[in-house]
Amino acid sequence: MLQLFTYDFSADDKIEAAVREIIAAVRERGDEALLAYTRQFDRVDLQAHELRVPPGASPLAHQQVSAAFLEALAVASQNITSFHQRQVEASWEFEREGVRLGQRVLPLAAVGIYVPGGRALYPSSVLMLAIPARLAGVQRIVMVTPPRPGGIDPHLLVAAELAGVHEIYQIGGAQAIAALAFGTAAIPRVDKIVGPGNSYVAAAKRQVFGMVDIDSIAGPSEIAILADETADAEWVARDLISQLEHDVEAKAVLVTTDATLAQRVAARVNGLASQVARAAIVQESVQRYAAAFVVRSLEEGIAAINEIASEHLEIITASPRLVAERITNAAAVFLGPYSPVPMGDYIAGTNHTLPTGRSGRFSSPLGVRDFCKHVSVVEYSRAAFEREHKHVETLAEIEGLPNHAEAVRARKD
C-alpha cells in the first residue's frame, strides 16, 4: 500500500534538459522565445501584443457561458471566500521588559497562477488559486494558461474576473513558468508561482525555485477511502473512479474492515471502468493504481491511512468524526457518506490544491498564508540592551563569531 502512494518527484532527465533549454531561451530572448514556443507546442501564431488578454474580454465572456455555470461559479466563489477568510492573519507585537517584539504579516507583491490547458478546463482551479491570493492582499495576480486557436475559453475568463485576477496571458508550458520567473517585455516577473501542470511545467517550477517561490511539485491525484460495513459499495466505487479519471497515474485505494464490501467495490469498479466517460484513462489507472485492502480492525486501518498520507481521504464509517480525530496524515478529509471528494473539489470551500505523494506528512493545502510573508520586528530600549547584551557576548564567543560580540560591546557604557 505504501509503495502505491510513494511518488518520485524528480523529473525525467530528458524533460529536465528540455526545460532547461526553454528557460535559458526565454531569459535570453524574452518574448521572441515565448512566441516561437507557442507556435511550436500550441500551434497558435501570436504577436507579442496579443500575449496579454485585453481587459474587455471578460465581460464578453459572460455572454458565452450558461446561467447554470454562472450560478455554480458564484456559489463556489462565495464558499471558497468564506472558508479562506478565516485564514487571514493579523500582524502582532508584544513587550517584554523594554523589548518590543512583533511579526508583520505582509502580502506578496505579485503572484503568478498557472491554469492548465489541453482538453480539460479548470475554472474551479482559477478560484482555488486566485481567491486566497486576493484575500492575502496580493496587488498583482497574474494568470497564465495555454492559448487555443479561438482564444482562451470564456469559462476561464469569467472565473478569473470573479476571483480577482488582474492580468491574463495566453501562454503555457515551461515557457510560461520562465516568463513569470524572469520576466519579459510583455510579462513582468512575479514573486511566486502556484498551480498544477504537466511534467514540463513541474520541471520548470523546480528549476526556477529560488529565483521565485513555488507552491509545490504536484503529483498524480490520489484518493483513499476508509470504510466499514455501513458504506454503500456503489457510492464507494463511484468515488474511487471520480479520482481515477484525472489521468493514468491517478491512485485509488479502499481500506476496509469488511471483506464483502471490498469484493463488491472491486467488482463494481472493474465493471464501470469500461462504461464510464473517460473510460480509456479510467481503465488504465484502475489496472495500474487501484487496490482494495481488508484490515482486521479500524485501528489497523487508521494506522495504514496515516502511513500513506493520501491527498484525499474519505471516512465512511459508523462514527466518522471519532475516526477523523485519529487521522494525522491526510491533506483533506471528507467525513460521512454525503461528503464525497468532488464536493471539496468544487463547491465546499476548502482548497483543492493539495499535497500528494505522501507529502501530506509535512505539507498543507494551499491557503492564504502561502501568499504572505512574515517579517520579524525587534526593538530594544537602552535599559533592556544593557540587561541582556552580556548573553549575546557569551553565545557569540562560544560560536566563534567575535565580531558579533564586538557589535554589542561597542554600545556599552
VENPE-V410636 format. One record per backbone hydrogen bond with DSSP energy under -1.0 kcal/mol. CO is the residue of the C=O (numbers start at 0). NH is the residue of the N-H. If there is no record, write none. Layout:
CO&NH, CO&NH
This chain:
0&4, 11&15, 12&16, 13&17, 14&18, 15&19, 16&20, 17&21, 18&22, 19&23, 20&24, 21&25, 22&26, 23&27, 24&28, 25&29, 28&31, 29&33, 30&34, 31&35, 32&36, 33&37, 34&38, 35&39, 36&40, 37&41, 37&43, 46&49, 47&50, 50&169, 53&56, 55&59, 56&60, 57&61, 59&62, 60&63, 65&69, 66&70, 67&71, 68&72, 69&73, 70&74, 71&75, 72&76, 73&77, 74&78, 75&79, 76&80, 77&81, 78&82, 79&83, 80&84, 83&86, 84&87, 91&102, 93&100, 95&98, 97&380, 98&95, 99&378, 100&93, 101&376, 102&91, 103&374, 105&372, 109&190, 110&141, 111&193, 112&143, 121&125, 122&126, 123&127, 124&128, 125&129, 126&130, 129&133, 130&134, 131&135, 132&137, 139&110, 140&165, 140&166, 141&112, 142&168, 143&114, 147&150, 152&156, 153&157, 154&158, 155&159, 156&160, 157&161, 158&162, 159&163, 159&164, 166&142, 167&52, 168&144, 168&170, 172&176, 173&177, 174&178, 175&179, 176&180, 177&181, 178&182, 179&189, 186&183, 190&212, 191&111, 192&214, 193&113, 197&201, 198&202, 199&203, 200&204, 201&205, 202&206, 203&207, 204&208, 207&210, 207&211, 211&209, 212&192, 220&250, 222&252, 223&313, 224&254, 225&315, 226&256, 227&230, 231&235, 232&236, 233&237, 234&238, 235&239, 236&240, 237&241, 239&243, 240&244, 242&245, 246&249, 250&222, 251&290, 252&224, 253&292, 254&226, 255&294, 257&261, 258&262, 259&263, 260&264, 261&265, 262&266, 263&267, 264&268, 265&269, 266&270, 267&271, 268&272, 271&274, 271&275, 277&281, 278&282, 279&283, 280&284, 281&285, 282&286, 283&287, 284&288, 285&289, 288&251, 290&253, 292&255, 296&300, 297&301, 298&302, 299&303, 300&304, 301&305, 302&306, 303&307, 304&308, 309&330, 310&331, 311&223, 312&333, 313&225, 314&335, 315&227, 318&322, 319&323, 320&324, 322&325, 323&326, 331&312, 333&314, 335&338, 339&342, 340&343, 340&344, 341&345, 342&346, 342&347, 351&353, 352&365, 355&358, 357&360, 358&361, 358&362, 366&369, 367&370, 368&371, 370&107, 372&105, 374&103, 376&101, 378&99, 380&384, 381&385, 382&386, 383&387, 384&388, 387&390, 388&392, 389&393, 390&394, 391&395, 392&396, 393&397, 394&398, 395&400, 396&399, 400&403, 400&404, 401&405, 402&406, 403&407, 404&408, 405&409, 407&410, 408&411
